[in-house]
């Protein structure tokens, strides 16, 4: 079934996002402050790391958007709005996208059964 593959694909992508952005970033910062002799004297290292993580987050968001553009077949306005939401919040965007795809699949099945 298409929905199962879609669900597994996006859950794996979401787990990668959570591990990279929500887990590694705070712990890397904690390690930086723990092992640095004088972390207050090296703000440029801290800023470089934050910039790197922001870039990685943006790149992951773009990858999510590309996958969503490929997977959404109709490409109606609501699909584009969901893709735009994903740029700013991948968690919410992926959840809305999965629910929307399931809804479209159920509507297709209903219309096929009742010949609408």
Secondary structure, 3 states (H helix, E strand, C coil): CHHHHHHHHHHHHHHHHHHHHHHHHHHHHHHHHHHCCCHHHCHHHHHHHHHHHHHHHHHHHHHHHHHHHHHCCCCCHHHHHHHHHHHHCHHHHHHHHHHHHHHHHHHHHHHHHHCC
